[in-house]
C-alpha cells in the first residue's frame, strides 16, 4: 500500500508600512531594544482602541488582486480568541467570514509544466509579539505585535514537495514586485504554516485528519518539514495507526517536528466581529486605483522575455527574479535586435552579476549603456571575448572610470585593445607559438583536438587578448596540416 501527501499552505507576510495595522507605532522594529516600539493599543492595555491603517489594507487588496481573487465589496475585522503569552489582548484582530479576497489562484511552473494552485482566501490581520525562551524562563517582546500581516491560504492542491517550494518562491517574488513586503525571511517578514496529511493512492476525497506545522521560517526548512512529515505519517499508517490531528512545532532546522497541542477548529477560536472597528466598503474606484498599481508580474514577464527576446527559460527566470533587475534589462534592450538582447542577457546573468557580488555593488548603480556598448563592440568583432571581460571589470577596479562614466569604446581606444583580425599580423604570433610549443604541436598532429585550443590560447596570451581567436584557429590549422 502506498501513500501520497495532501498539502495546503498558509503564508503570513508582513506588509511594508510605516506604522502598525491598528496604531501609529513604527514597524521598523527589527534590531531595536525589546518593547520600545509599543503603545497601549499594541500592548493590549484596557481602554485602548484600534484604528485602521489604510496603507496596510491597500497592500492586502493589491496582493489579492495579483492572485486573481474575487474582492468582497464589504469586508470586516473579527476577533480570533485564543490564549498565548505573546498575545496580550487574549485575541488577535483578524478576518473570518468576509476576508478581503477569496477564490483566487496562482500559476506556477514545475519541471517545465504549468500548474494552477487555488487560493482559498487572502485576509488582513495583525502580527503577534515574540516569545523568547532562555534559562528556563520566557521573555516577551511586543515590538512586532500589531504589525500588518497578510495571510494567504491555499487549497490542499499540492501533492509533492517541488510544487510547494515553487509556490512559496513565486509568492515571494510577487509580493516583492508589488512592493507589498520585502519578504525577508531572516527578519520573519514571511513565514509558513503547513497543513499535511497522507492519502492512500487511488482513493478519492481528502483524508479525515490534518497535521499543522507552524512558524516555518525558510523555504529550505519547509522542504525538510514536508519530507519529515511524509515519512512520519506514512510509517504510522503502514503500522495501522491514524496520525493525530494536531499542531506540531519545529524541533530544529533539520525539519523534525514535535507535538505541541491538538489542532483547533475555527469554532475553538470563537470568532465574532471586532466591535471597535466598522465594516469597510471596497468600492470600484478604490479597487480600480489599486488594480492600476499592480505591475506585470514575474511569471508573466518571464514568459514575455522568452517570447520577445528569445531568452532561455533559466536566463529569463534569473533576470525576472527581481523587479529592478528586469527593469534594468528591459531598459537596456528596448531598442536592440533579438540577438543583441540575448547577448546582453548572457553577460548580465554571468559576468556582470558575478562582478556585482564580488565588488558589493548594486545593478542599479551600473550604467546599462555601458553593457550595451560593450556587447556592440563584441558582436562587431572589434574586441575579443577576453578583452570584453577585462573591459567589463575595469569600472569596478578603477574608481574614476565608474564615477566619470567612461565608456567601453574610450577604454578600448585608450589601452589599444581593439581586436586584431589582420592575418599577416596574427600569423607572426602563430609562427612564434608553433616554434615554442613543440609538444602540443605534435599532440595535435597526433589527433588530439584539445591541443589546438591550447595553442589558440597561447596566441591570445601573447597578444593580450587582442588577436581574433577565429583567425588564430584558422592559421594554426593551416600551418599544422600533416
C-alpha positions in Angstrom: 0.0 0.0 0.0 1.4 3.4 -1.0 0.6 6.9 0.2 0.9 10.4 -1.3 0.9 13.7 0.6 -2.0 16.2 0.5 -0.7 19.6 1.3 -2.1 23.1 1.9 -0.1 26.1 2.8 -0.8 29.3 4.8 1.7 32.1 4.2 2.0 35.0 6.6 3.5 38.2 5.0 4.4 41.3 7.0 3.2 44.4 5.0 5.7 47.1 4.2 4.1 50.1 6.0 5.5 52.8 8.2 3.1 52.2 11.1 1.3 49.2 12.6 -2.1 48.0 11.5 -4.2 49.4 14.3 -2.0 52.0 15.9 0.7 54.5 15.0 3.7 52.6 16.4 6.6 52.2 13.9 7.1 48.9 12.1 10.9 49.1 11.7 11.3 47.1 15.0 14.0 44.7 13.8 17.2 45.1 15.9 15.5 47.6 18.3 15.6 47.1 22.1 12.7 44.9 23.2 9.3 46.6 23.9 10.4 50.0 22.5 8.1 50.1 19.5 4.9 49.8 21.6 1.9 51.7 22.8 -1.2 50.9 24.9 -3.0 49.6 21.8 -0.5 47.1 20.6 0.2 46.1 24.3 -3.5 45.3 24.7 -4.0 47.7 27.7 -7.5 48.2 28.9 -9.4 51.1 27.2 -7.0 51.3 24.2 -8.9 51.4 20.9 -7.7 50.3 17.4 -7.8 52.4 14.2 -7.4 51.0 10.7 -4.2 51.7 8.8 -5.5 52.2 5.2 -2.0 51.6 3.7 -1.9 48.1 5.2 -5.3 47.4 3.8 -4.2 48.7 0.4 -1.4 46.2 0.4 -3.7 43.4 1.2 -6.1 44.3 -1.6 -3.3 44.6 -4.1 -2.0 41.2 -3.3 -5.5 39.7 -3.5 -5.9 41.3 -7.0 -2.5 40.0 -8.1 -3.6 36.5 -7.0 -6.8 36.7 -9.2 -9.0 36.8 -6.2 -12.6 38.0 -6.1 -12.8 41.0 -3.8 -15.5 41.3 -1.2 -17.4 44.6 -1.6 -17.8 44.7 2.2 -15.1 43.3 4.5 -14.8 43.4 8.2 -12.4 42.6 11.1 -13.1 39.8 13.7 -11.6 38.8 17.0 -9.8 35.4 16.9 -9.8 34.4 20.6 -7.0 32.2 22.0 -4.5 32.4 24.8 -0.8 32.7 24.2 1.7 34.7 26.3 2.7 36.9 23.3 -0.9 37.8 22.5 -1.6 40.4 25.3 -5.2 41.1 24.4 -6.2 37.4 24.5 -7.4 37.7 20.9 -5.9 38.6 17.6 -7.7 41.1 15.2 -8.1 39.0 12.0 -10.8 38.3 9.5 -13.2 35.3 9.4 -16.2 35.1 7.1 -15.6 38.3 5.0 -11.9 38.3 4.0 -10.5 40.9 1.6 -10.1 38.4 -1.2 -11.3 34.8 -1.9 -11.4 32.2 -4.7 -8.1 33.2 -6.4 -5.3 31.2 -7.9 -1.5 31.3 -8.6 0.1 29.8 -11.7 3.5 28.0 -11.1 6.0 26.2 -13.3 7.2 22.8 -12.0 9.5 20.7 -14.2 8.5 22.6 -17.3 4.8 22.2 -16.7 2.3 24.9 -15.7 0.2 24.2 -12.7 -2.6 26.2 -11.1 -2.9 26.4 -7.3 -6.2 27.6 -5.9 -6.2 30.3 -3.3 -8.9 30.0 -0.7 -8.6 33.4 0.8 -6.4 36.5 1.3 -7.1 38.3 4.5 -5.7 41.1 6.7 -4.7 40.6 10.4 -2.1 41.8 12.9 1.1 40.1 14.0 1.6 38.8 17.5 4.5 39.5 19.8 7.6 37.3 20.2 8.3 34.8 23.0 12.0 34.2 23.8 12.7 31.1 25.8 16.0 31.1 27.7 17.3 30.0 31.1 14.1 28.2 31.9 12.2 31.5 31.5 10.1 33.0 28.8 10.7 36.7 27.9 8.2 38.7 25.9 9.0 41.3 23.2 5.9 43.1 21.8 7.7 45.2 19.2 6.2 43.3 16.3 2.8 43.0 18.0 0.3 44.7 15.7 2.5 44.8 12.6 0.2 44.4 9.5 0.1 40.8 8.5 -1.4 39.4 5.3 -2.4 35.7 5.3 -2.6 33.8 2.0 -4.4 30.4 2.4 -4.2 27.9 -0.4 -6.5 24.9 -1.1 -4.9 21.5 -0.4 -3.7 21.3 -4.1 -0.1 20.2 -3.5 0.9 16.6 -3.9 4.7 16.9 -4.0 7.3 19.0 -2.3 8.5 20.7 -5.5 5.1 22.2 -6.0 5.1 23.7 -2.5 8.5 25.2 -2.7 7.9 26.7 -6.1 4.6 28.2 -5.0 6.4 29.7 -1.9 9.1 31.2 -4.1 6.7 32.6 -6.7 4.6 34.2 -4.0 7.7 35.7 -2.5 8.6 37.2 -6.0 5.1 38.6 -6.4 5.0 40.4 -3.0 8.3 41.9 -3.8 7.3 43.0 -7.3 4.2 44.6 -5.8 6.2 46.4 -3.0 3.8 44.8 -0.5 6.7 43.4 1.5 10.4 42.8 1.4 9.6 39.2 2.4 13.0 38.9 4.2 12.7 35.6 5.9 15.7 36.2 8.2 13.7 39.1 9.7 10.5 37.0 9.9 8.7 39.0 7.2 7.4 35.9 5.5 6.5 32.7 7.4 4.8 29.4 6.5 2.2 27.2 8.2 2.0 23.8 6.7 -1.1 21.5 6.6 -0.2 18.0 5.6 -1.9 14.6 5.6 -1.3 11.3 3.7 -3.8 9.8 1.3 -3.8 6.2 0.1 -3.0 6.2 -3.6 -6.1 5.5 -5.8 -8.6 6.8 -3.3 -10.8 9.9 -3.7 -11.6 12.7 -1.3 -9.4 14.2 1.4 -8.0 12.3 4.4 -10.1 12.6 7.7 -7.3 14.2 9.6 -4.8 17.1 9.2 -1.5 17.9 10.8 -0.4 21.6 11.1 3.2 22.7 11.4 3.6 26.3 12.5 6.3 29.0 12.2 8.4 27.7 9.4 10.9 30.5 8.5 12.5 29.5 5.3 11.8 27.6 2.0 14.6 25.1 2.7 13.2 24.2 6.2 9.7 24.0 4.6 11.0 21.3 2.3 12.6 19.4 5.1 9.4 19.5 7.2 7.4 18.1 4.3 9.8 15.3 3.8 9.9 14.5 7.6 6.1 14.6 8.0 5.7 12.4 4.9 7.9 9.8 6.4 6.5 10.0 9.9 2.9 9.8 8.8 3.4 7.1 6.3 5.2 5.0 8.9 2.2 5.4 11.3 -0.4 4.5 8.5 1.6 1.4 7.5 1.5 0.3 11.2 -2.3 0.6 11.1 -2.4 3.9 13.2 -4.0 7.1 12.0 -1.9 10.2 12.7 -3.4 12.5 15.3 -5.0 15.8 14.2 -2.6 18.1 16.0 -0.4 21.2 15.8 3.3 20.5 15.7 6.3 22.8 16.0 9.9 22.6 14.8 12.4 20.9 16.9 15.3 22.3 15.0 16.4 23.4 11.5 16.6 19.8 10.3 12.8 19.9 9.7 12.0 17.4 12.5 8.7 18.3 14.2 7.3 17.7 17.7 3.7 17.6 19.0 2.5 20.8 20.7 -1.3 20.6 21.1 -4.4 19.1 19.5 -5.3 21.1 16.4 -8.1 23.7 16.9 -11.1 24.1 14.6 -12.5 27.5 13.7 -15.2 27.1 16.4 -12.5 26.9 19.1 -11.4 30.5 18.3 -14.9 31.8 19.0 -14.7 34.3 16.2 -17.0 37.4 16.5 -17.0 40.8 14.7 -14.5 43.3 16.2 -16.8 45.8 17.9 -14.3 48.7 17.8 -13.8 48.7 14.0 -16.5 49.3 11.4 -17.2 47.2 8.3 -15.3 48.5 5.3 -16.7 49.1 1.8 -14.3 48.4 -1.1 -15.8 50.4 -3.9 -15.0 50.2 -7.6 -13.0 53.4 -7.5 -10.7 52.2 -4.7 -10.3 48.8 -6.3 -9.6 50.2 -9.8 -7.0 52.6 -8.3 -5.1 49.7 -6.6 -5.5 47.5 -9.7 -3.6 50.1 -11.7 -0.7 49.8 -9.2 -0.3 46.0 -9.9 2.7 45.7 -12.3 3.4 42.9 -14.8 4.1 40.0 -12.5 7.3 37.9 -12.6 6.0 34.8 -14.3 4.2 36.8 -17.0 7.3 38.9 -17.5 9.5 35.8 -17.8 7.2 34.3 -20.5 7.3 37.6 -22.4 11.1 37.9 -22.2 11.4 34.4 -23.6 9.0 35.2 -26.4 10.1 38.8 -27.3 13.9 38.5 -26.6 14.5 34.8 -27.3 15.9 34.1 -23.8 16.3 30.6 -22.4 13.9 29.8 -19.6 16.6 29.7 -16.9 18.1 33.0 -18.1 14.7 34.7 -18.2 14.0 33.4 -14.7 17.1 34.8 -13.3 16.5 38.2 -14.8 12.9 38.5 -13.8 13.6 37.2 -10.2 14.0 40.8 -9.1 11.8 43.6 -10.5 14.7 46.2 -10.5 16.9 43.7 -12.5 14.1 43.0 -15.0 13.5 46.8 -15.4 17.3 47.4 -15.9 17.5 44.7 -18.5 14.4 45.9 -20.4 15.7 49.4 -20.5 18.9 48.1 -21.9 17.4 46.0 -24.7 14.3 48.1 -25.6 15.7 49.2 -29.0 18.0 46.3 -29.6 17.5 43.4 -32.0 16.8 40.0 -30.5 20.3 38.6 -31.0 21.8 41.6 -29.2 19.3 41.3 -26.4 20.2 37.6 -25.9 23.9 38.5 -25.7 23.2 41.3 -23.2 21.2 38.8 -21.1 24.1 36.3 -21.2 26.6 38.9 -19.9 24.1 40.2 -17.3 23.4 36.9 -15.6 27.0 35.7 -16.0 30.0 38.1 -15.7 28.2 41.3 -14.6 26.2 39.7 -11.8 29.4 37.9 -10.6 31.3 41.3 -10.6 28.5 43.0 -8.7 28.7 40.3 -6.0 32.5 40.5 -5.9 32.6 44.3 -5.6 29.4 44.6 -3.5 27.7 46.9 -5.9 24.1 47.1 -7.0 22.9 46.6 -10.5 21.1 49.9 -10.5 24.4 51.7 -9.9 25.8 50.2 -13.1 25.1 52.1 -16.4 23.2 49.8 -18.7 24.5 51.8 -21.7 28.0 50.5 -20.7 26.9 46.9 -21.2 25.1 47.8 -24.5 28.2 49.4 -26.0 30.4 46.5 -24.7 28.2 43.9 -26.4 28.1 46.0 -29.5 31.9 46.1 -29.7 32.0 42.3 -29.2 29.3 41.5 -31.8 31.0 43.8 -34.3 34.2 41.9 -33.7 36.1 45.0 -32.6 37.1 43.3 -29.4 37.6 39.6 -28.3 35.7 37.9 -25.5 38.6 38.0 -23.2 39.1 41.7 -23.8 35.3 42.2 -23.2 35.7 40.6 -19.8 38.6 42.8 -18.9 36.8 46.0 -20.1 33.7 45.0 -18.1 35.6 44.8 -14.9 37.7 48.0 -15.3 35.0 50.4 -14.0 34.8 48.2 -10.8 38.6 48.3 -10.4 39.2 52.0 -11.4 37.1 54.3 -9.4 37.5 57.3 -11.9 36.0 55.1 -14.7 32.9 54.4 -12.6 32.5 58.0 -11.3 33.2 59.7 -14.7 31.1 57.4 -16.7 33.9 56.3 -19.1 32.5 54.0 -21.8 34.0 50.8 -23.3 35.0 52.4 -26.6 37.0 55.0 -24.7 38.8 52.3 -22.7 39.5 50.2 -25.8 41.0 53.2 -27.6 43.0 54.3 -24.5 44.5 50.9 -23.9 44.9 49.8 -27.5 42.6 46.7 -27.0 40.9 46.6 -30.4 40.8 43.1 -31.8 43.5 42.3 -34.4 42.0 40.4 -37.4 44.7 41.1 -39.9 46.0 37.7 -40.9 49.5 39.0 -41.5 49.8 40.3 -38.0 48.3 37.3 -36.3 50.5 35.0 -38.4 53.7 36.3 -36.9 52.4 35.3 -33.4 51.1 32.0 -34.7 54.6 31.1 -36.0 56.2 32.0 -32.7 53.7 29.9 -30.8 54.3 26.9 -33.0 58.0 27.3 -32.6 57.8 27.5 -28.7 55.3 24.6 -28.2 56.5 21.5 -30.0 54.8 19.1 -27.6 51.2 20.4 -28.1 52.0 20.7 -31.9 52.8 17.0 -32.0 49.8 16.2 -29.9 47.5 18.0 -32.3 49.1 16.3 -35.3 48.6 13.0 -33.5 44.9 13.6 -33.4 44.4 15.4 -30.0 42.0 18.3 -30.9 42.2 19.8 -27.5 45.9 20.6 -28.1 44.8 23.2 -30.8 42.7 25.1 -28.2 45.8 25.3 -26.0 47.8 26.8 -28.9 45.0 29.3 -29.7 45.1 30.2 -26.0 48.8 30.9 -26.3 48.2 33.2 -29.3 45.6 35.1 -27.2 48.0 35.3 -24.3 50.9 36.7 -26.3 48.6 39.3 -28.0 47.0 40.1 -24.6 43.6 39.0 -25.9 43.7 41.2 -29.0 44.0 38.6 -31.6 40.8 37.4 -33.3 40.6 33.8 -32.0 38.9 32.6 -35.2 41.7 33.9 -37.3 44.3 32.3 -34.9 42.4 29.0 -35.1 42.3 29.1 -38.9 46.0 29.9 -39.3 47.1 27.2 -36.8 45.0 24.5 -38.6 46.5 25.5 -42.0 50.1 25.5 -40.7 49.8 22.2 -38.8 48.3 20.1 -41.6 50.2 16.8 -41.9 
